[in-house]
Amino acid sequence: MPGRSYTSAITLAFGARLRFLRDECGLSMQGLARASHISAATICYAESGLLNPTVETIAKLACGLGVSPMHLMMLSVERCEHERHAETVRALTVPAVRASRESLEAKHHLL
């Protein structure tokens, strides 16, 4: 399948956006497949974050949803930022967390 790649924060955010808009339109996967002239399997992969869609696929999905491609691509920056911050926090060691906490507490007391 063209564009099929890996799961990343961006493909997950795109999938969540696609699912949200599809639900908002009251369309099933089959209904969106018919309206956009792409397979329901492609839609399933996209919503699962397993598809890195091409520009053509994005345009077809947007047309099927009755929105512009830009509207479909309005991904939640907060979600991507949250993923990045979560990865950073997971990489911290206990001493680093303690040092950060002490630093924040010291700054709070200065305010």
Secondary structure, 3 states (H helix, E strand, C coil): CCCECCCCHHHHHHHHHHHHHHHHHCCCHHHHHHHHCCCHHHHHHHHCCCECCCHHHHHHHHHHHCCCHHHHCCCCHHHHHHHHHHHHHHHCCHHHHHHHHHHHHHHHHHC
